[in-house]
Amino acid sequence: MVSAFARQFQRLPESSRSILLTGIYGLAGGLAAVAFELGINWIYLSTFVALSHRALVVFLPSTLALIVLCSLGGGFLMGRVDPSAAGSGIPQLKFAFWQDFGFVRLKTVVVKFVAGLLHVGGGMSLGREGPSIHIAGGVASQLSSALGVPKQRRRRPAAAGAAAGLAAAFNTPLAAITFVLEEIVQDLNSPLIGSVILASVLGAFTVHAIIGSNPAFVLPQVEGATWRAYLGVPLASAFASLVGIGFQRATLGLRAFSRSWKTLPGWMHPLLGGLTVWSLGILVFVWSGRLGVFGLGYDDLSAILQGRIPWLLIVAFLFAKWISTVACYGWGGCGGIFAPLLFLGAAAGATLSGALGHILALTRDGQTLLAIIGMSACLNAVVRAPFTSILIVFEMTHQFTLVPALMLGALVSETLSRRLTKENFYDAVLAQDGNVLVHIIPPRDLRSWQAYPVSAIANFRPVVIDNLAPENMRTVLEQNQFKRFPVTENESLIGCLERKEAERAIAEMRRPVLEKAAICRRSFTIGEVARLLLEAPGGFAVLEAGDKPAGIVTLHDLLRAQETLASRSTH
């Protein structure tokens, strides 16, 4: 039935079909994000919130058992079913957009949905916005397949679904548009902009119809901020940015350690993040009766912004939430960083405003202003999406008077982030996983394209196997999904290892049989490499510098680059 509908659908005029497809992607992405939000809220309200009204002797063991079960359940799904579902999902969708034409596997979408429900709803200090983007983009990608869209044309569905997912998750369609264009598409003038705008609008309509028009959390009106508060804006922005940059460095460091630590099986690592959250969350709960360390923390974030939490408790929240989120993401939890970064930024801004309150004679509105600026600055310092960081706060407040302060905060955070970190958090995660995004400037004609150097499409961060011991091969296979790997011995290239052969060798406890490596040099052109890849095993060649592998290039890299050029030339 679906295939028959797809055939009829393909008969529509191109312009009409494109608009209808985008509408379908936007509605489907919005529905997926809303379902994800409702599932998380139901789990969290039925467990942590309900248990918080019980005696402490009931709350403590019940929440411990819950967070252990949810951590292990989500970890098992990611470790044994689909490891690519770990983390926020934004780096994975970005990689799929650029390197696989926007194709996202159905298995990844399902695992992401269920593991995200368990980890975020089960109390881990992570956000739902990143997974919402990944899930919605994946749903749109799969729908496009059912509607007859070929794999090489799924970038538009992935981008449209992502925009609808973020618009539904935060109820901020403008920020959803800019984030997808800034971070995933990385082109504010992209020909995909029409689809992104339409899908974002439909995602917002979806959440309005099902949940309501209120934003994810409550931001108060700021009407009486004086010039003295604006003197504190650069300081609050800088402090919140440093909190975010510290979060990025600590999380990436723990994530790198987690990937190499073998004392516990990889699927059990999220449990360590869950136990960290529980320990710190319980301390804060026993002291204050508040649950902000667990889960999204939106209720306590609203309370911070409204000035209903004492200064010392805000400082405690800042430390506990920072450590908990680093632990949850670094140990491989399934969830995003938007919500924790906004919480940390608000806590950082409120902490500074409390410390400077007497010096600058800040009013209540002035202190709220610094907390709001801290949210925007902390988010931008990590994701480097300045337009998104400004708009996401503006859409929640609808206050034009905040815009100059938000712009100043974005300037400060962008400057500090670029000076203190090489790349934003998502690109750093991709680099840590050995994934390189290739952006190509299109030439004028085919002859010029074939004369391009191979460096235009090569991956210069290949995963190289330098030890053929079974345990080492097993580790490499667990951490990477590639089908072939260059193999070195004494730093010299000796061949290539095919994935299935490695799996057989591990099972049979023998040395694997290596394929002869197809070799290309930096001086090769794309035309020469194309002829080499047609004859190479598996369409895989090693870019060699001396006797060492400097990079790899595959037939898939070549076809993907050519398809990118073709799609750009049609707009």
N, C-alpha and C positions, 0 to 999 in steps of 0.2 A: 504493500500500500504506500509506504514512504517513497519507494523508488518510482512508483507511478506518479505520485504527486510531484516528485523532483523533476521528472521528465516534462510534465505539464508546466511546471514553474519555469523551466529553462526556455520555454517558448515565448515568454513575455519579452517585451522590448528591454534592451539593456538598461536604459535609464530607470524605467519603472521597477525592474527586477532589483537593481541596486538599492533603491529606496526601501522597497519592501523587505529585502534581506536585512538591511540595517535596523529596520523596525523590529524584526523578529529577534535579531541579536540583542537589541537593547532591552526588550521585554524579558527575554529568557535570562539575560545576565542579571537584570534587576530582581527577577523572581528568585534566582539562585542565591543572590546576596541576602535578600529578605528572609528566605528559608534558613540560611546559615545564621543570621542574627537571631531569629526567633528560637532556633534550636539551642544556641548558646545561652540566651536569656532564660529559657525554660530550665536548662540543667542547673545554671548558677542559682537561680531563685529557688529551685526545689531543693537545693542542697545547702550551700553555704549560707544564704540569707535565712532559710527556714531554720537551719541548725543554730544560727547565731542567737536565736530567741530561746534556745534551750539552755540547760545548766552547763557549766563549763566541763563537767565530767562527761557529758554527752558530746559536746562540741569538739573537744580535743581528739578523742579516738575516732570519731566519725569522720571528721575532715581529713585526718591522717590517712585513714583507709581509703577515702574517696580519691585523694590526690595521688596515692600510690597506684591504685587501680587504673585511674585515667592516664597517668604518666606511662605506665607499662603498656596499657592497651594501645594508645597512640603510637608509642615507640615500636611496638611489635608490628603494627601495620606499616610504618615507614621503613623499618629495618628489614622486614621479611617480604613485603609485598611491593613497595615502591619507594625507594630512598629519595627520589626526586621530590616527594611531597613534603619534605622537612622544611623548616624555616618559614619565612613570610610568604613566599611564592612569587614575589615581584621579580627577584633576579631570575627565577626559572622562566617566568613568562617573557621577560625581556630577552632571555637567551633563545627561547622558542620563536619569538617574533623575528629576530635577526638571523638566526642560524638554521631554523627549520620552517621558515615561511609562515610562522604563526600556528603550527600544528601542535596541539596538546593532546596527549593520550587520555582516553576515557578513564583508564585505570588510575591515572594521576589525579583526575578530578574527583573521583569517588573517594580515594584514600585521603586526599586533602580535606574533603568535606567531613568525613567521619573523624579523622585524627584531630582536625581543628576543633570540632565539637567537644571532643574528649579533653583536649589540653586547655583551650581557652575557657570553655564552660566548666571544666573540672578544676579551675582555680589557678592555673599557671599564669604568671605575670607576662602575658602576651596580648596582642591586639587581634581584632578580627578583620581589619581593613585590608591588610596584605593578602590573607587567604581569600577574602571576598573578591579581590581583583583577579587572583589566579583562577579561582573557581569559575567566576563569570566569564573570563576570557576563554577558559577551557570549554565551558558549555557552548559558547558561541562558535568556537572552532569545531566542535563535534557536530553542532547543528548544521554548519556550512557543509560538512561532509555529507550529511543525510540529504541535503538539498542540492547535491550535485556539484558543489564548488570544488575544483581540483585542489590538491594539497598546496601547490605553489601559489594559490590565490587566497590563503587564509590569514594573511596579515591583517586585512581589513576587519574580518570577524573578531580576531583576537583583540585588536585595539578597541573596537566598538564594545565588545563584552566587558573589557577592563574598565572602560569609562562608565558604563552602566553599573558595574559592581561597586566602584568607589562612590558614585553619586548616591546609590542606595545605602551604602554602609554609613556614610557621614551625613547624608541629606544635604550635600554641597555640590551641585552639578557644575558650577564654574570651576571649582578647585579640581574636580574630576577631569574636566577637559584639559586644564593646564598640566596636571600631573601626567596624564597619558602622553601628551605631546612633549613635555619636558623630559620625562624619565624613560618612557618605553620607546616611543617613536623618535625622540630626540630631534624634533624638527617642528618649530611652531608654525612653519609655512607648509607643512606636509599636505599632499593631496588627500590624505585621510581625514582632514579636519572636519569636513561635513559629516562624515559618518560618526566621528567621535562626538560631535555636538549633539546630533540627533539621538544617539544611544544614551548619552548622559541625561538628556531631558527625559527620555522614557524611563531610565532607571530612577530618576527623582519622582516621576509620576507614580511609578510602581510602589515605592516606599510610602508616598503620601497616601495612596489608596488603601494600603494594607495596615500600616502602622500609624501613620499620621505625619504632619508637616513639621514636627518639632525636631531640632538637631539632636545629635547623639548625646550631648550634655548641655547643661544650662550655663550660658555666659551672661553675666549681669550687664546692665547699661552703665556706661562710664560717661558722666556728664560734667563732673566738677573737678577734673584733673587740672592742676595749676601748672605754671611753667616750671616749678621746682620738680614736678614729677617727670617732665621731659628731660631734665638734667640727668635723671637716673636711668633713662632709657638705654643709653650706650652701655652703662655698667651692667644693667640687668641682662641686656642682650649678650654681652661678653661672658658673663657668668653662666648663663643658660647654655651658650654655645660650647663653653669648655666642659660643662656637664655632658652634653651630647657627644663631643669629640672623645672625651674619656670613655663614655659608653661604647663608642665604636671600636676604639682600640682594645678595650678589655674584652669585649664580646668576640672580636676576631681572634684575639690571642687564645681565649678559652676554646673557641671553635676549632682552631688548629690543633690544640692539645687533645681535644676530644677525639679528633679523627685519627690520631696516632696512638691513643691510649687503649690498650687491649686487655687490661685487667678485668673489665666487665664487657660482655657482648655489646656491640654498638646499639642494639635496640633497647637496651636497658639504661643507656646514658640519660635520657630525659628524666628518669626517676631522680637523678641527683639534682636536677633543676627543680623538680617538684618538691623535694625535701627541703631545699634551700628556701623556697617560697613559704612553705608551711612553717618552718622554724621562725623566720622573721615576721611572717604574717601573724602568727600566734602571739609573739611578743607585743606587737602593736595592738592587736585586738584585746589582749588582757589589760593593757595599759589604758586604752581609749574606747574600747567597744566598737571600733571601726574596722571594716574589711578591705580598705583600699589597697593593701598590698596584694590581695588575691585578685585574679582575673583582670577585667578592664579597669576597674577602679573609678568609673565615671561618677558615681554618687559622691565620693570623697573629693574628686577633682572639682565638681561643682561647688562643694562646700568650701574648698580652698579659695576659689574665685569669689565666692560671696562673703568671705571673711568670717566663716563660722567655725574655723579650726584654729586653736592656739598656735603661736609661732613655734614653740618647741616641738609640738606634734608634727608640724609641717617639716621641720628639719629631720625628724625621725622618719617620716614618709619618704623624704628625698633619698636618704641613705638606704632604707629598706627596699624601696621600689627599684632603685638603681642596681643594687646587688642582685635582687631577685630576677630582674629582667635579663641582666648579663648572664646569670646562671641558666635561665630557661632557654634563651636563644643559643648560648654557647654550647650547651649540652644537647642540642639537636631537637628542641621542642618545635611543635607545629603551631605557628602563630606569627603575627606581624609586630612591627615596632612603632607604628603610628600612635596608637593609644598610649603606650608607655612613654614615648617621647613627649607627647603633649602633657602628660601627668608630670614628668620630670621637669619640663620647662616651666610649668605653672608653679611647681614647688620651689624651683630655683629662683624664679622671679619673686615669689612671695617671701622666700627666705631673705633675699637681698633687701626687699622693701621693708621687711621687719627690722633688719639691721640698720638701714639708713633712715628709717621713719622719723626718728627724732632729729637727726642731722638736717634732713631736707624738709622737715615739718610737713610730711606727706599727709594728705587727707585720705579718707577711705577709698575714694575713687582713684586717687593717685597710686595707692598700693595695688588696687585691682588692675590698673593700667600696666604696672610693671610685671604682674603675674601673667597677664595676657600676652605681653610682648615676649616674655620668657618662653611661652608655648611656641610661638612662631619661630623664634630664634633657635631653640633647641632642635626643632624639627628640621629646619633648613640646614643647620650645621651638619646634620647626618645625611640627609637625602639630597642636598644641594638642588632644591627645586624652589627658588625664591618666589616665583609667581604663585605657586601652590601654597607655600607657607603664609603668604599674605592673604590670599583669597579664602583659605579654609577658615581663618579666624574672622575675616570680614563677613563671610556668609553666615556665620553663627551669631554675629552681633548686629549686622545691618547698620553699623555705625561708621559713617564717613569720617568722623573726627579721629578715628583710630588709624586711618590709612597712613598719614605721615609718620607716626611712630612705628607702625609695622614696617614701612619702607626703610626707615633708619635701622631697625632691628635686623632686617634682612641683609642690609649692607654690612653691618658689623659681623653677623654670623657667616656670611659668604666669605668675607675677608679672612676671618680666623680659620674657617674650614679649609680654604685653599692654601693657607700658609702652613697648617699643621697636619694635614692629611693629603695623600696623593690623589685619592679618588673618593667618591661617595661610598656609602656603606654597601649599596647593592652591587656596584662594580667591583668593590673589594671582595665581596663574597664570591662573585663569578671568577675573579682572578685566583682566589684561594682554591677553588674547585678545578682550576686548570682550563676554564672556559674563556675564550677570547672572542670579543665581538669585532667583526670586520666591517668597516664602513667604507664604501667605494665611491669615488667620484666618477661618474660615467663619462667615457670618451665619446667622440663624435661618431665613430663608425666601427665596424667589425675589425677592420685591419688595425686600427689604433688599439682596440681592445686586445687583440692577439699579440701586439707588440709590448703590452704592459709587462713589467717584471713579475715574477712569481711571488715576490714579497707582498704584492697587493692583495693576495688571497690566502697566503700561508698562515698557519697557526704557529707562532713562535714560542708557545708555552706548551710543548707536547708533554704528555705523561709517558715517561721513559722507564722501562723495567731494567734495572741494573743487577738484579739478583733473581735467579730462577728457582730459588727454594720455594717449595709449595706454600709455606705460610706467607711469604712475601707476595707471591702471585695472588693468593686468596685476598690479601689486603687490598691490592691494587684493583682487583675485580669488584670488590665490595664498594670501593670508594669512587669508581668510575664506570660509566656505562658504555665506553667506547668498544668497538668491535676488533680493533687492531692496535698494537703498541710497538714502537721501536724498542729493540733490546740491545743493550750495550754490555761489554765485558772489558774491564780495565779502561773505561771511558771511550772505547772504540765500538762503532756500530757493527753488530754481527748478524742482524736479521730482524724480522718482524714476527710477532707472536699473535696469532689469531685467537679470539676469545674462546671459542668452543674447544680449540686444541688445548688451551690453558686449563679449562675446566676438566677435560679428560685426563690431562697429566696430573692434576691435583688428585682426582679420584683414584688414579692408578698408581700414585706415588712414584712418578718417573719424571725424567727430564723431558720437557716438551720439544716437539719437532718445530723448528723455526722455518718460516718462509724466507726466500731470498728477497732482500729489500730493493725496491725500485728507488734509484738515487737521482735526485736532481740538485743542481747547484743554484746559487743566488743569481747567477748570470742568465739562467733560463728565462725565456719569455713564457707567457701564459699559453701561447700557441704550441710551444715545444712541450710544455707540461701536459697539455691536453692530449697530445699524441702518446706521451709516456703513460698517462693514467689509463688510457684505453687498453693497454696491454699489461698493466701492473695487476698483481693479485688483489682482488677486492677494491680496485680503484684507489690505491693507497701508495703514496710516495713519501720518502724521507728527504727533507732538505738538509744537505750535509755541509758542514764547514770543517774542512780538514777531514778527520775521521770521526768527528762527533756529530750527532744529530742536532741541528740548530732549530728544526721545526718540521712540520708535516703539512702535506697538502693532499686532499682527497678529491675524488670525482664529485662528491657531494658539495664540497667547497666551490668547485668550479661551476657546477650547475646552479647553485644558489646565487653566486655572484652574477652570473649571466641573467638569471631570472630577475634579480634586483634591478639590473640595468634596463631590461626590457620593460619592467613595470613602471620605472621612472620615465622612460621615453614616451609612454602612452599618455602621460598627464601634462 
